[in-house]
Amino acid sequence: MTTDGHDHGRRRYLTAKRGVDERARNERVRRRLVAELPATARVTEWGPGVGLSVPTLYDWTRVSSYLGVDADPALVAFARHLLPRLLARRGDEQSGERRFAVGDALDTETRPCDLLYAQSFFDLVAVERALDAVRRAVKPGGVAYAPLTFDGRTTLLPRHPADETVLGAFHDSIDATGGQSRAATALVESLGDRDATLLGVGSSDWVVRPRPDGYRGDERYFLASILDIVAETVGERATTDGWLTTRRTQLADGRLTYMAHNYDVLWRPAP
Ligand SMILES: C[S@@+](CC[C@H](N)C(=O)[O-])C[C@H]1O[C@@H](n2cnc3c(N)ncnc32)[C@H](O)[C@@H]1O
């Protein structure tokens, strides 16, 4: 694939993911987050992707300043282009600094924030190192919110005899490449060891299924991307017993259901 094709694919995947995320978000944890925020909040986001969380945050609170740090320069360039347009379309009145920066979020020095937001992020990093960085990034009394944090269970329906081989290899390879497939469990466990105050934990499973009129929005594309991600990650094992071909055919026929187990986690780091 060309670089541009790859970038376009990532952007489209992250945009299609938004509806899946909003259905899955745990409302109890979200309400607790909003109750914990000051009247105007300084926000830092790790791994914002195309930046679609910013309008969502604006729906919840007044944001005095926003900084999103993402490792992918192409996504950051797109987020810079997209955000003013999204806010203009909403007729948004909120002022204040809004900025995206390229870098490893865990190594980027930022002004201490009231809210650190990291969505679908913690499975990509080593949790202990990330929690040290959270403590540096958040003001005393501030909070960290990690919604849609994967917890190592992927289900595809109808079941296939090679699911355990392929999806097991997928989860193992997340663990082998510096992340953690059971990221939410690791997060909650480490927060307990660190005397952080756990303010809310609730499940937020992704469910994408065909309805009588097909998949919602661009969710067929979202599922095709998930299959591509699994295939790229596990290599030849994705073809075990015709797994990948069968899954792609089921998706094309509108017969594939996908469920992934996530949690939303909200905490106050120890001072
Ligand atoms: C799964 S995507 C989630 C994007 C967005 N938060 C969402 O939920 O749609 C993960 C994002 O984190 C970024 N990322 C991964 N590791 C990172 C790191 N160490 N520092 C900053 N960004 C990182 C990726 O480039 C990607 O944009």
The ligand as a Gaussian input file, in Angstrom:
#p B3LYP/6-31G(d) Opt

LIG

0 1
 C       -5.775000       2.866000      18.825000
 S       -5.348000       4.489000      18.387000
 C       -6.554000       5.413000      19.318000
 C       -6.759000       6.810000      18.823000
 C       -7.819000       7.603000      19.596000
 N       -7.447000       7.749000      21.000000
 C       -9.148000       6.913000      19.486000
 O       -9.599000       6.328000      20.463000
 O       -9.733000       6.949000      18.398000
 C       -3.868000       4.766000      19.311000
 C       -3.194000       6.095000      19.023000
 O       -2.088000       6.231000      19.908000
 C       -0.946000       6.677000      19.175000
 N        0.217000       6.211000      19.957000
 C        0.652000       4.942000      20.167000
 N        1.709000       4.938000      21.008000
 C        1.954000       6.235000      21.336000
 C        2.895000       6.895000      22.179000
 N        3.824000       6.205000      22.865000
 N        2.831000       8.240000      22.280000
 C        1.902000       8.948000      21.602000
 N        0.985000       8.369000      20.801000
 C        1.000000       7.051000      20.669000
 C       -1.130000       6.078000      17.802000
 O       -0.413000       6.805000      16.827000
 C       -2.660000       6.199000      17.625000
 O       -3.018000       7.448000      17.098000

